[in-house]
Amino acid sequence: MESFFSSMKTERLSRKVYRTREEARSDVFDYIERFYNPVRKHSKLDFLSPVDFEQGLVG
């Protein structure tokens, strides 16, 4: 979890200023569901995105 939060802070949150809690919540959701889970390459998955790993695509 520490690695995830470090990545989120570095890749998304450190550059943003949120006006409302809802805006922050929405942006964190967007980061997790639209970038981190499907797109971001993970070292534990042989540097494949989770989607590619699950589909069995070896690059």
N, CA and C of each residue as an Amber inpcrd file, in Angstrom:
protein
   177
   0.8220000  -1.1910000   0.0000000   0.0000000   0.0000000   0.0000000
   0.8670000   1.2550000   0.0000000   1.9700000   1.2170000   0.7150000
   2.8340000   2.3990000   0.7620000   3.3310000   2.7740000  -0.6300000
   3.6670000   1.7700000  -1.4160000   4.1310000   2.0180000  -2.7750000
   3.0280000   2.6510000  -3.6150000   1.8020000   2.1610000  -3.4680000
   0.6760000   2.7250000  -4.2040000   0.4670000   4.1910000  -3.8480000
   0.4270000   4.4940000  -2.5580000   0.1890000   5.8810000  -2.1510000
   1.3290000   6.7870000  -2.5840000   2.5440000   6.2960000  -2.5600000
   3.6810000   7.0780000  -3.0420000   3.5260000   7.3810000  -4.5310000
   3.1330000   6.3700000  -5.2940000   2.9190000   6.5730000  -6.7340000
   1.8030000   7.5750000  -6.9800000   0.7070000   7.4390000  -6.2540000
  -0.4160000   8.3420000  -6.4520000  -0.0260000   9.7860000  -6.1250000
   0.6970000   9.9700000  -5.0430000   1.1250000  11.3150000  -4.6770000
   2.0610000  11.8990000  -5.7280000   2.9980000  11.0960000  -6.2060000
   3.9770000  11.5760000  -7.1720000   3.3480000  11.8330000  -8.5370000
   2.5320000  10.9020000  -8.9950000   2.0010000  10.9640000 -10.3510000
   0.7600000  11.8280000 -10.4920000   0.0410000  12.0810000  -9.4220000
  -1.2100000  12.7960000  -9.5730000  -1.4150000  13.9210000  -8.5850000
  -1.2970000  13.6450000  -7.3020000  -1.7560000  14.5950000  -6.2960000
  -0.8200000  15.7650000  -6.0450000   0.4600000  15.5840000  -6.2590000
   1.4020000  16.6550000  -5.9240000   1.2380000  17.8830000  -6.8140000
   0.5950000  17.7290000  -7.9500000   0.4340000  18.8410000  -8.8940000
  -0.9340000  19.4910000  -8.8280000  -1.7730000  19.0560000  -7.9180000
  -3.1610000  19.5150000  -7.9060000  -3.5090000  20.2700000  -6.6310000
  -4.4340000  21.1910000  -6.7930000  -5.0620000  21.8640000  -5.6600000
  -6.5600000  21.6760000  -5.8570000  -7.2020000  21.0720000  -4.8830000
  -8.6260000  20.7640000  -5.0010000  -9.4430000  21.7960000  -4.2470000
 -10.5340000  22.2150000  -4.8630000 -11.4040000  23.2010000  -4.2230000
 -12.4090000  22.5640000  -3.2790000 -12.7760000  21.3140000  -3.5920000
 -13.7520000  20.6220000  -2.7480000 -13.2920000  19.1900000  -2.4940000
 -13.8710000  18.5940000  -1.4730000 -13.5910000  17.1950000  -1.1750000
 -14.0810000  16.3000000  -2.3130000 -15.2210000  16.6490000  -2.9040000
 -15.7700000  15.8690000  -4.0160000 -14.8330000  15.9140000  -5.2270000
 -14.2460000  17.0380000  -5.4960000 -13.2810000  17.1520000  -6.6010000
 -12.0630000  16.2590000  -6.3510000 -11.5800000  16.2270000  -5.1190000
 -10.4450000  15.3670000  -4.7720000 -10.8380000  13.9010000  -4.8850000
 -11.9960000  13.5370000  -4.3540000 -12.4690000  12.1620000  -4.4250000
 -12.6060000  11.6940000  -5.8680000 -13.1550000  12.5400000  -6.7000000
 -13.3430000  12.2100000  -8.1040000 -12.0030000  12.0150000  -8.8140000
 -11.0340000  12.8510000  -8.5020000  -9.7230000  12.7360000  -9.1390000
  -8.9840000  11.4810000  -8.6790000  -9.0930000  11.1400000  -7.4120000
  -8.4620000   9.9110000  -6.9180000  -9.1210000   8.6970000  -7.5670000
 -10.4350000   8.7040000  -7.6710000 -11.1370000   7.6140000  -8.3550000
 -10.6670000   7.4970000  -9.8000000 -10.5680000   8.6200000 -10.4840000
 -10.1050000   8.6290000 -11.8720000  -8.6930000   8.0540000 -11.9840000
  -7.8120000   8.4350000 -11.0810000  -6.4390000   7.9200000 -11.0910000
  -6.4290000   6.4020000 -10.9360000  -7.1980000   5.8970000  -9.9990000
  -7.1980000   4.4550000  -9.7280000  -7.8610000   3.6700000 -10.8540000
  -9.0350000   4.0710000 -11.2530000  -9.8330000   3.2750000 -12.1930000
  -9.4730000   3.4970000 -13.6610000  -8.9480000   4.6670000 -13.9950000
  -8.6750000   4.9290000 -15.4050000  -7.1940000   4.9550000 -15.7600000
  -6.3190000   4.9920000 -14.7550000  -4.8900000   4.9800000 -15.0470000
  -4.1720000   3.8580000 -14.3150000  -4.1770000   3.8790000 -13.0010000
  -3.3590000   2.9410000 -12.2220000  -3.7360000   1.4920000 -12.4880000
  -4.9950000   1.1580000 -12.4230000  -5.4020000  -0.2320000 -12.6170000
  -5.2530000  -0.7060000 -14.0550000  -5.7790000  -0.0010000 -15.0510000
  -5.7260000  -0.5710000 -16.3980000  -4.4710000  -0.2380000 -17.2060000
  -3.8070000   0.8880000 -16.9680000  -2.7810000   1.3810000 -17.8850000
  -1.3600000   1.3020000 -17.3340000  -1.1790000   1.6830000 -16.0890000
   0.1670000   1.8120000 -15.5260000   0.8950000   0.4750000 -15.5110000
   2.1350000   0.4770000 -15.9530000   2.9460000  -0.7360000 -15.9710000
   3.4910000  -1.0010000 -14.5700000   3.4680000  -2.2690000 -14.1530000
   3.8760000  -2.6600000 -12.8090000   5.0740000  -3.5910000 -12.8710000
   6.0640000  -3.3280000 -12.0510000   7.2680000  -4.1610000 -12.0380000
   6.9510000  -5.5980000 -11.6340000   6.0060000  -5.7950000 -10.7470000
   5.6380000  -7.1510000 -10.3050000   4.9440000  -7.9550000 -11.4030000
   4.5100000  -7.2850000 -12.4560000   3.8460000  -7.9550000 -13.5820000
   4.7520000  -7.9650000 -14.8110000   6.0600000  -8.0150000 -14.5880000
   7.0370000  -7.9800000 -15.6840000   6.8660000  -6.7390000 -16.5500000
   6.5610000  -5.6190000 -15.9180000   6.4030000  -4.3220000 -16.5610000
   5.3070000  -4.3130000 -17.6250000   4.2340000  -5.0370000 -17.3370000
   3.0300000  -4.9940000 -18.1500000   1.9520000  -4.2640000 -17.3630000
   0.9900000  -3.7060000 -18.0720000  -0.1540000  -3.1360000 -17.3750000
  -1.0080000  -4.3010000 -16.8870000  -1.8220000  -4.0890000 -15.8580000
  -2.6820000  -5.1710000 -15.3850000  -3.5970000  -5.7240000 -16.4810000
  -4.1050000  -4.8640000 -17.3400000  -4.9690000  -5.3300000 -18.4230000
  -4.1940000  -6.2470000 -19.3600000  -2.9920000  -5.8380000 -19.7640000
  -2.1770000  -6.6700000 -20.6460000  -1.7880000  -7.9800000 -19.9590000
  -1.4450000  -7.9110000 -18.6880000  -1.0730000  -9.1040000 -17.9530000
  -2.2210000 -10.1130000 -17.9040000  -3.4190000  -9.6220000 -17.6040000
  -4.5800000 -10.5080000 -17.5310000  -4.9460000 -11.0970000 -18.8740000
  -4.6720000 -10.3790000 -19.9480000  -4.9670000 -10.8860000 -21.2860000
  -3.8560000 -11.8060000 -21.8010000  -2.7840000 -11.9560000 -21.0220000
  -1.7150000 -12.8470000 -21.4020000  -0.7830000 -12.2920000 -22.4590000
  -0.7440000 -10.9810000 -22.5920000   0.1270000 -10.3550000 -23.5770000
   1.5130000 -10.1830000 -22.9770000   2.4730000 -10.8200000 -23.5320000
   3.8540000 -10.7150000 -23.0580000   4.6000000  -9.8500000 -24.0400000
   5.2230000  -8.7900000 -23.4970000   5.8690000  -7.8390000 -24.3890000
   7.2760000  -7.8430000 -24.2490000
